[in-house]
Amino acid sequence: MPLTHRKDLGLLALRLGAGAVLLAHGSQKLFGWFGGAGIEGTARGMEHMGFTPGRESAIAAGLGEAGGGALLALGLATPAAGAAAAGAMAGAVAVHAPAGFYAQGGGFEYPAFLGFVAACIGLAGPGRFSLDHATRHRLDRPATVATAFALSAAAATVVLNRRAATLAAAEASGPDPDPDADSRTA
């Protein structure tokens, strides 16, 4: 097998594996599949983690993961897919960062690795065994790479700055009162 075909086969395997994992995680958020919370449960979780508004944040995270993962697996619009998935993973990294690096302690190792792999595929391109190749790379041009990653970085920066402000405001206002206190004292 020629070296170029081995690289293309390796990119295909990497795209399928990373894309499937991202698609599964996004499907948990969007549809409640694979033991996920669905949009409403994810929205509540997003609000709790400081991502507001929660429903829109849940949809954006779910689409970044599921949509980016599906497109990566197909090798279609690969730069946009990689950038979207990496941007979604930036939010997950921010949530897990206080727990340190390693996943077994709740750290950011796993989402950082998924985001890194997605970004690398987006930058490297999908290889010969892809829909981008079949469509003569119409959605995989150098300008697409630059635009997709710039937009993803800008969006992630805005979202993470807004989350930091939300968390700081919540901390400044003190702990939330216990919503069940009235029912226990009545």
Secondary structure, DSSP 8 states (H G I E B T S, - for coil): --HHHHHHHHHHHHHHHHHHHHHHHHHHHHH-GGG--HHHHHHHHHHHTT-SSHHHHHHHHHHHHHHHHHHHHHTSSHHHHHHHHHHHHHHHHHHHGGG-S-GGGT-SHHHHHHHHHHHHHHHH---SSSHHHHTTTTT--HHHHHHHHHHHHHHHHHHHHHHHHHHHHHHHT-----TTHHHHH-
